[in-house]
């Protein structure tokens, strides 16, 4: 339900597109999406996480979030010794201020700003980078373990505070690749990804 009362942020209705090509043999498991998660592709509604996101799990809390793995943009590089703290990436959508990330071989970098429109991350020190360097969170959420089946709004019923929310995670089935969210190329290239039960529509000539 939409609200436009004083003191309330407007809520818009989230739909859950059917990401499955076939429900036959599909396997889903329950998960809890952490209230700190964000979907930067929904500007102004970043606390609403859309179905289709490739998901990772934070090791310490066991909560889930959109998979925080991407790469630097193709033209992003710095000359040795110059360094940069502003990183343009393929998608900044799942990242938040405070994330500790790895860029290429450089670890322990803190994200101090995120520009979802520009797909850029600012980190706490200037570093040398090369185009297509891997960029990923160090909290475990960079390892994709499935796909979010149901859109969730990480707000309480009064829409005043962020809260954890339950949803469903697809771990086996054939999915419509065009409906997936996240840096799919980077995630599928990650050898640690737990996606052996998922088949993508582009693998089936769809």
C-alpha positions as MATLAB code, in Angstrom:
seq = 'XXXXXXXXXXXXXXXXXXXXXXXXXXXXXXXXXXXXXXXXXXXXXXXXXXXXXXXXXXXXXXXXXXXXXXXXXXXXXXXXXXXXXXXXXXXXXXXXXXXXXXXXXXXXXXXXXXXXXXXXXXXXXXXXXXXXXXXXXXXXXXXXXXXXXXXXXXXXXXXXXXXXXXXXXXXXXXXXXXXXXXXXXXXXXXXXXXXXXXXXXXXXXX';
ca = [
       0.000    0.000    0.000;
       1.290    3.468   -0.850;
       1.613    6.067    1.912;
       2.033    9.815    1.504;
       1.194   10.945    5.038;
       3.378   13.527    6.794;
       6.341   11.845    8.430;
       6.215    8.820    6.145;
       8.412    8.051    3.196;
       6.332    6.997    0.201;
       6.273    3.241   -0.359;
       5.753    1.947   -3.859;
       4.544   -1.527   -4.685;
       7.275   -4.045   -5.409;
       6.502   -6.772   -7.897;
       8.228  -10.147   -8.008;
       8.809  -11.147  -11.629;
       8.883  -14.868  -12.312;
      12.582  -15.492  -12.856;
      12.044  -19.221  -13.450;
      11.748  -20.615  -16.965;
      10.140  -23.688  -15.410;
       9.019  -24.462  -11.872;
       9.663  -28.162  -12.428;
      12.558  -29.251  -10.218;
      13.072  -25.789   -8.742;
      14.333  -25.760   -5.150;
      14.018  -22.809   -2.796;
      15.117  -22.324    0.785;
      14.081  -19.693    3.352;
      16.494  -16.863    4.119;
      16.591  -13.667    6.171;
      17.642  -10.575    4.234;
      19.638   -8.221    6.453;
      18.263   -4.754    7.099;
      21.582   -3.190    6.041;
      21.143   -4.536    2.494;
      20.544   -2.072   -0.308;
      19.404   -2.166   -3.938;
      20.988    0.938   -5.417;
      19.199    0.352   -8.698;
      16.022    1.650   -7.029;
      17.041    5.249   -6.392;
      15.033    6.595   -3.480;
      13.891    3.097   -2.501;
      17.242    1.408   -1.894;
      15.880   -0.537    1.097;
      13.534   -2.431   -1.247;
      15.327   -5.462   -2.659;
      13.988   -6.730   -5.970;
      13.484  -10.368   -6.878;
      16.189  -11.570   -9.243;
      19.154  -10.363   -7.215;
      22.042  -12.785   -6.977;
      22.545  -13.156   -3.238;
      25.417  -13.683   -0.825;
      25.515  -14.417    2.893;
      27.414  -12.409    5.488;
      29.640  -14.875    7.324;
      29.367  -13.368   10.814;
      25.632  -12.612   10.989;
      24.358  -15.316    8.571;
      22.091  -12.654    7.070;
      21.733  -12.286    3.310;
      22.320   -9.382    0.958;
      22.651   -8.739   -2.768;
      25.958  -10.239   -3.851;
      28.702   -7.646   -3.408;
      30.961   -8.588   -6.292;
      31.707   -6.558   -9.412;
      34.638   -5.342  -11.507;
      36.157   -1.993  -12.319;
      34.818   -0.358  -15.459;
      36.636   -1.230  -18.675;
      38.329    2.179  -18.933;
      39.179    2.479  -15.231;
      42.919    2.501  -14.510;
      45.569    4.636  -12.855;
      49.227    5.059  -13.600;
      51.606    3.457  -11.137;
      52.213    5.776   -8.223;
      49.328    8.135   -9.001;
      46.493    6.198   -7.421;
      42.817    7.026   -7.088;
      40.232    6.717   -4.344;
      37.251    7.105   -6.702;
      36.438    3.828   -8.433;
      33.985    3.440  -11.302;
      32.586   -0.089  -11.316;
      30.204   -2.146  -13.440;
      27.571   -1.930  -10.698;
      27.704   -0.174   -7.339;
      24.101   -1.145   -6.530;
      24.697   -3.666   -3.692;
      27.462   -1.741   -1.902;
      27.004    0.556    1.102;
      29.136    2.992    3.049;
      31.180    1.058    5.597;
      31.761   -2.014    3.436;
      35.315   -3.329    3.596;
      36.363   -4.422    0.134;
      39.159   -5.880   -1.941;
      40.118   -4.215   -5.234;
      42.444   -6.307   -7.353;
      45.154   -7.435   -4.926;
      44.556   -4.615   -2.443;
      42.598   -5.592    0.644;
      41.035   -3.871    3.639;
      39.697   -0.804    1.821;
      36.746    0.953    3.475;
      33.957    2.368    1.316;
      33.346    5.979    2.357;
      30.820    6.980   -0.326;
      28.621    5.291   -2.937;
      27.131    7.004   -5.998;
      24.512    4.635   -7.371;
      23.722    6.820  -10.395;
      27.377    6.994  -11.456;
      28.201    3.424  -10.351;
      31.139    4.638   -8.308;
      32.674    3.790   -4.953;
      34.974    6.033   -2.941;
      37.480    4.273   -0.698;
      39.557    5.550    2.192;
      42.900    5.620    0.393;
      44.274    6.223   -3.084;
      45.259    3.005   -4.833;
      46.629    1.889   -8.183;
      43.998    0.071  -10.234;
      43.699   -1.711  -13.557;
      40.599   -1.992  -15.699;
      38.520   -5.082  -14.930;
      40.089   -5.533  -11.471;
      37.786   -7.563   -9.235;
      35.949   -5.558   -6.559;
      34.270   -7.461   -3.751;
      33.229   -7.253   -0.111;
      35.278   -9.126    2.474;
      32.357  -10.114    4.748;
      31.337  -13.231    2.804;
      28.588  -11.583    0.763;
      30.743  -11.642   -2.386;
      30.150  -15.381   -2.776;
      26.880  -15.923   -4.615;
      24.795  -18.750   -3.151;
      21.483  -18.356   -4.947;
      18.905  -15.964   -6.369;
      16.249  -13.962   -4.528;
      12.790  -15.194   -5.547;
      10.585  -12.698   -3.711;
      11.009   -8.932   -3.559;
      11.248   -7.572   -0.018;
      10.979   -4.170    1.632;
      13.354   -3.908    4.575;
      11.068   -1.573    6.535;
       8.691   -2.113    9.435;
       4.921   -1.857    8.972;
       4.970    1.860    9.824;
       7.841    2.442    7.388;
       9.899    4.178   10.071;
      12.902    1.874   10.580;
      14.798   -0.777    8.645;
      14.235   -4.397    9.716;
      15.377   -7.848    8.636;
      12.884   -9.618    6.359;
      12.323  -13.222    5.328;
      12.282  -14.291    1.694;
      13.035  -17.264   -0.528;
      16.315  -18.183   -2.208;
      16.465  -20.252   -5.380;
      19.303  -22.778   -5.238;
      18.217  -25.041   -8.089;
      16.311  -24.363  -11.287;
      16.443  -22.797  -14.739;
      16.264  -19.000  -14.619;
      15.603  -16.181  -17.052;
      19.016  -14.534  -17.282;
      17.563  -11.228  -18.500;
      15.698  -10.772  -15.190;
      18.715  -11.253  -12.925;
      20.297   -8.379  -11.006;
      23.933   -7.877  -10.084;
      27.192   -8.129  -11.995;
      26.374  -11.508  -13.491;
      29.598  -11.813  -15.493;
      31.778  -11.206  -12.432;
      29.696  -13.514  -10.254;
      29.615  -16.382  -12.738;
      33.385  -16.054  -13.205;
      33.959  -16.444   -9.457;
      35.207  -19.964   -8.749;
      33.781  -19.845   -5.211;
      30.184  -19.171   -6.352;
      27.683  -21.809   -5.208;
      25.522  -21.937   -8.318;
      25.959  -25.510   -9.496;
      22.208  -26.134   -9.230;
      21.244  -23.063  -11.250;
      20.973  -23.114  -15.022;
      20.820  -19.846  -16.914;
      18.535  -19.276  -19.900;
      21.452  -18.220  -22.109;
      22.885  -21.707  -21.606;
      19.704  -23.132  -23.131;
      19.560  -20.955  -26.236;
      16.685  -18.866  -24.914;
];
